[in-house]
């Protein structure tokens, strides 16, 4: 069994009843967040890239809970220097953790961190991970890319989290094509309506996938889904 909870923007919490992880824990300063960072208790943190609206509270949560941050090599080094526990990975690599296997995928975006937002943190990524007998694909921030077809062929995806907010990432139409490439059982739109610049209509996304055979689930912040 896998339970996933959307915590707003791109933040997703997942548990199999024994292990707990969170992806891109941007909670402090997130206008969509309904759960404060200090209430998060996890074993692992998956960080797709260093931008503040994704890395968010990762270092603080790791230092408080002892959670391991799984991230691309340079970002893992960056959080380690700030006192967090980290497991360094890179694009195309996979590793077996206690909860399941994690593989890093490409993401067409950027990655930097720090108060200036200019400190180099390597390549951004997406994550394909197994947990509770299910396979999850969190694309991270990305534009559309053709290799999404290959990701779907290599890893039959039970649930896919992907951005639809445009401007910084895929918009609705490119996200629809991404779902058609990957062919997950369930698609959940993220990274939209946090601010006006990424305003998007998730119902339009769902309508455009009605005939695809993929179930679209629109989750409000702090709303869960069990697989």
Buried (B, 14 or more C-beta within 10 A) or exposed (E): EBBBBBBBBBBBBBBBEEBBBBBBBBBEEBEBBEBEBEEBEBBBBBBBBBBBBBBBBBBBBBBEBEBBBBBBBBBBBBBBEBEBBBBBBBBEEEEEBEBBBBBBBBBBBEBBBEEEEEEEBBBBBBBBBBBBEBBBBBBBBBBBBEEBBEBBEEBEBBBBBBBBBBEBBBBBBBBBBBBBBBBBBBBBBBBBBBEEEBEBEBEBBBEBBEEEEBEBBEBEBBEEBEB
